Every structure is written in C-alpha cells, then in structure tokens.
C-alpha cells in the first residue's frame, strides 16, 4: 500500500484473515510492513479459480492456477481450517484445536462449489494437480460431454471445451431460463446463447437433471442424462457445475445471528459484521448488494486495510459504496460477453482483459511470484 501509517510497533494489533482467496490475499498484501497479520486457509496454495476451467482443457496449464502461500507470506501464513470464532475471547479455533488470537478479524472465505471451478475440500497442491490432470484426460477422451449447470462456471466450461475440442458434442443443461446471472439483460442472454450455439454447444434451458446423483462424474463412461422435462441426453462424460454457495463453514455456528438466509454475513458500509466488534467480512461471503467478483473483493480489501490503519491511528474511515453492475464472461480463448450496468460492451474487452491470459501473470504478480512456463 506504499506509505502512510504503520501499526508494526503496536503489540496489541494482530489482524487475522480467514480465507486466502482474492480478497484475503490482497488484504494480507496490503498489511505487509503495516501491521502484524496472519492469513489462515485450509489449503497450502491459492486457487486462481478464474483460470481453473482452462486447466482441464489445456495440457500443462494447471500449475499456473495453484500458487503456494508460503513463498509469499512466510510465517504470516498458517494452514488450517477455522471451525469456531470466539468473539468474547477474541480468537479463532482451528480444526487442530489451536487458538489464534486477534485484535481485528477479517472473514474472507468466499464461495464453495464443485471441482473444477472450486477445489471443494482439496488442500494439497499434489492432489489439486492430479485431479486437474485426470479431468483433462477425461475431457480429451470423451466424445459427448454434458455440463450440468449454466451459471458462469458451467457456461464458460462448455465454451472452453467446445473451443479447444471441436470434434466433441457438448451439451449445457440449466434449470432456469437465463444463463449465468438472472439480472443480466435480454441482450446479454441472446449474445451468450448465440455465441456458444455457434461454437456447437447444445443448450437446454428450463430443465433440471433428475438423475444427477446416479450419474458417473469426471470419468468417461457411457450414460444417459435425464431431465424433468423428459429429455434423454446421451453422454460419456458428465461434469456437474451446480451448487455454488457461500463458504460459511468457519462462522455458521459462531456467527449464526449475523447471517442472512443465504448464509452470507450482514455487514455495514465499513465491512463490520452486524452485532460484532472488530469482526469484518469482505468478498463473496458478505451480503453486499453487488456482483460477486474477484475485482470487487480486491476493492474491499484495499479499503478495509486503509480503514483499519486509520481507525488505529486517529484517522478517518471511509464508507464503501457497492459497485454498479458489471459482468464479464469468457467464452473460450477469443470471445466473451461483457455487461456494464444495462449496456453491452465490445467483445474485445472480454478478450483482452480475460480470455487470452486468464489473469495468470497478474495474480502470480500479486503473490510476488513468477508463474511456471
């Protein structure tokens, strides 16, 4: 964060950050040389999940999506799962039983969901790489791929597969009539459907898969996907991309009264969790009314770091104003759709901003490391 106030000489200050996603990592970076901090995450590495889908379509790409915390944060990183928050004692409890004290607690646990968009319980680099390699091999072997769930992950994955493997039949099944985000415009929806249909993806909207639990997943095997509308889709690879939800395992018991009906933490314009003292939340686990984006989580992290420093040095805190609607969807290597507020932006913005490089250099740079070749 450059110059400005520092709290390094304050032994009573210890900022504990729970969750090493985009927001948590940026906050930790902002506090370097500014205050004592500890970043806690169950994984040994950051998952650059914005690029995760390419890891299961492009050989050799997976190592670029897993960035070890150790080289970046050293002893300020603690690998472990927070199972309890104890506001009265100002500490958090890890699954090992260890307690970590805090003066300021920041919850940045994000969202969770199925692989490959999220790691869903995978904590070791070796396991994550092996899982990515396995799914890549299955994608390469398959002839008829069915992606279940047409949110951002499912839609982008279908497009990635259709782009890199034009010989495969790719179907995308979604229970709602709108793909990706229901708050997008009709023009956005038409543009997405037009582009992925042109890629060869078959889209089934308003249909829910009824036999998902019985289907083989992430492995090539002849099967039939059945929907509630009576559709029968032949497949030899099924990839579920449903069930993205708030990752509240660290706080659902301890801060239940501060959550909304979706499990998100209620925060004010200073990111303070409702009904608590010196507990904050940023990113996808908050109820802030805006699109859940890595960029927005980073903005939260920047402002919160400044506010904590200001609060402890007699300065003035600034309120956060929710971001206006913005959504960028990557559709393969050279296409995409972007909506800002109610307007569609030119395709080259999606291509130049995300589709080509998938932010790999930027995120590794944020971690102070160089990506593998």
Buried (B, 14 or more C-beta within 10 A) or exposed (E): BEEEBEBEEEEEBBBBBBBBBBBBBBBBBBBBEBBBBBBBBBBBBBBBBBBBBBBBBBEEBBBBBBBBBEEBBEEBBBBBBBBBBBBEEBBBBBEEEEEBEBBBBBBBBBBBBBBBBBBEEBBBBEBBBEBBBBBBBBBBEBBBBBBBBBBBBBBBBBBBBBBBBEEBBBBBBBBEEBBBBEEBBEEBBEBBBEBBEEBBBBBBBEBBBBEBEEBEBBBBEEBEBBBEEEBEBEBBBBBBBBEBBBBBBBBEEBBEEBBEEEBBBBBEEBBBBBEBEBBBBBBBBBBBEBBBBBBBBBBBBBBBBBBBBBBBEEEEBEEBEEBEBBBBBBBBBEBBBBBEEEEBBEBEBBBEBBBEBBBBEEBBEBBEEEBEE
